[in-house]
C-alpha cells in the first residue's frame, strides 16, 4: 500500500528510540513508503517549515537549541538521506533539496549558520541530455558541508560539493566546486578563496575588536 510504514522517532539522551506521530511547527508530507525521520533530544524546534519525504528516505536532525523557521526541505530521493548536525541556525526561506534522483545524500555539519534565501541542492531536479544518444549530462551528486560554516544571504550550494570546516561564504555566492580550504572566506561565482586563516563568531566582542 502506498505511504505505508513511514515513521518518526525521537531519540533520547540515552540513545533509546521513542515513536511519535507528529512534529509541532512542521508540515510533514509523506510522498512514499518506508521513510523515517529521526529527532535527537533536545530536539530542534520548527516553525512554519515543510519536510517532504520520498520512498525509503531518511531525515536526521541532531540535537539542537535552535529553531528552523520557514525552511523548505525535500528528501524526495529514493534511498536518499539528509543529516543536519547540531544547532543549525538558519534565517528565513532556506531550502534543502535531496530529490528526483535515487541514492542522493546531503550532510550538514554542526553549528552551521544560514542567512536568508540559502539553497543546498544535490541535483538539478530536471534532466539535461544529449539529443544524439539520450545520455544524461547532469546527474545528481552528494553534498557534504563541514562544521561551523556560515552561508550569508542568497548563497546557493550545488550538487557534488564538499566544504571544509569553518568556511564563510559571501552574499550571492554560487558554490559549484569543492571548497577544501578550511578557515577561509569565499566569494563570487564560482566561489573562490579571497582570505585564509579566518573564522567567525555569532557575536561581536565587547571593547576592542579581538575575539579571545
C-alpha positions, 0 to 999 in steps of 0.5 A: 500500500502506498505511504505505508510504514513511514515513521518518526522517532525521537531519540533520547539522551540515552540513545533509546528510540521513542515513536511519535506521530507528529512534529509541532511547527512542521508540515510533514508530507509523506510522498512514499513508503518506508521513510523515517525521520529521526529527532535527537533530544533536545530536539530542534524546534520548527516553525512554519517549515515543510519536510517532504519525504520520498520512498525509503528516505531518511531525515536526521536532525541532531540535537539542537537549541535552535529553531528552523523557521520557514525552511523548505526541505525535500528528501524526495530521493529514493534511498536518499538521506539528509543529516543536519548536525547540531544547532543549525541556525538558519534565517528565513526561506532556506531550502534543502533539496535531496530529490528526483534522483535515487541514492542522493545524500546531503550532510550538514555539519554542526553549528552551521549558520544560514542567512536568508534565501540559502539553497543546498541542492544535490541535483538539478531536479530536471534532466539535461541530455544529449539529443544524439544518444539520450545520455544524461549530462547532469546527474545528481551528486552528494553534498557534504558541508563541514562544521561551523560554516556560515552561508550569508544571504542568497548563497546557493550550494550545488550538487557534488560539493564538499566544504571544509570546516569553518568556511564563510561564504559571501552574499550571492555566492554560487558554490559549484566546486569543492571548497577544501580550504578550511578557515577561509572566506569565499566569494563570487561565482564560482566561489573562490578563496579571497582570505585564509586563516579566518573564522567567525563568531555569532557575536561581536566582542565587547571593547576592542575588536579581538575575539579571545 
